[in-house]
């Protein structure tokens, strides 16, 4: 990988050294998060895929698995502005975006920015807020700006929403609408830790919280450079055809009412580039796409009510995608 970086940046002189240093920090970033989130190397890697792909991340699982810990560890490992929003049923859109407040001394309205104006925004238990409040994130996630009272205000870059949610069948949750789900590049599941990993978690927290010792290992400029480097990863035309074939099948499958959107296609393309970079390659392979189809598409599909092989909607969409992958010819 570093040979490729040197070749790509040798004309830039000192830039080659800066990029190599960025890759080294990316390895430190993985280790930093992994020191807190035990036994979830694949989940951590996919979280970094969303970061490098300039996307947003949705982490879904039952309470107490470590969703918020992963989001916190990611945020603390980056030298960026960070805000945590605890989504509750009484949270208002103005609590997220901000509001204009009348100043009696000046006689003018003053804009008070909400927590959305940060590089990393943790939307904790996003599906416990009402749909009205959930929708306050739509413009921010799609256009990196918010519009209030006719004025559009740009968000700081890089900008990433890391949202956690409990399964929709849990008490006090509001299912995220399709338009909201489509704005998340990847949806991840944590799963229960193994016996050894859970033992390590207990020991690590005997006297301290490991999160308190997480230090930033990457700066804003490091992240931007790596995001640009990910966009330079080569994707062969045959792989684009492979990706589009999968997308087309999600739209034509009788088991699916709503298939992957063009935004979903772009998310898969960009996340595959990011994964290739994390794996140390300057080019994508078919396995990059296959590995990301389920985390990228499963939350986007609306399964037909007539498709009743499996009762759980999440499992239904994942099973459909596995069947599509199994019958789609892989380019060689």
Number of C-alpha atoms within 10 A of each C-alpha: 13 17 10 12 19 17 10 15 17 13 10 10 10 10 15 19 16 14 19 18 15 21 23 14 19 19 13 16 23 18 15 22 25 19 16 22 25 19 19 18 14 11 18 23 18 22 26 22 28 27 26 26 24 24 24 24 28 25 24 20 18 16 14 10 15 20 26 21 16 25 27 22 25 25 25 23 21 21 17 20 16 19 19 19 18 14 24 17 15 11 17 17 19 16 17 21 20 18 17 14 11 12 10 8 6 8 8 11 12 12 12 12 16 16 19 28 24 21 22 28 23 26 24 22 22 26 25 25 24 21 17 11 23 23 16 20 21 18 14 22 19 16 10 18 19 22 13 14 7 7 8 10 14 13 17 16 15 20 24 25 25 28 25 27 24 23 17 16 9 11 9 13 19 20 19 19 12 13 11 19 19 23 23 28 29 29 23 22 15 19 14 15 17 12 9 11 15 14 12 14 19 11 11 14 11 8 8 10 12 15 19 9 12 19 15 18 19 21 14 14 12 19 22 17 15 22 20 14 18 26 20 15 19 14 19 13 10 14 19 16 13 20 21 15 15 22 22 15 18 26 16 12 15 12 20 21 15 16 21 22 17 12 14 21 21 13 26 26 23 24 30 30 30 32 27 23 24 21 14 14 19 22 18 21 19 18 12 20 24 19 13 20 25 22 20 25 27 25 22 26 26 19 22 16 10 10 14 12 9 11 9 9 18 15 13 22 24 18 16 21 21 14 11 17 18 11 9 13 11 15 12 7
